Amino acid sequence: MNTENKRCGWVKRALFEFFSNLCPKCGSSLVLRVAKQGANKGNEFYGCSAYPKCRHTATVS
């Protein structure tokens, strides 16, 4: 594998990680949070940084 292919793979991975952490509803970034109450207390989840305007959440996999 030449260096250009290695660089291309790195860029694709970086772009995937960047765009996979965007809110599908509003396009803002997703932030790792910890549930403070309820049945999921103590569990981590991704929440939209535009909260409370956007209330999208995603589970941590």
Summary of the structure (lengths in Angstrom):
residues: 61
radius of gyration: 15.7
end to end distance: 30.7
largest distance: 51.5
contacts: 125
relative contact order: 0.18
helix: 30%
strand: 25%
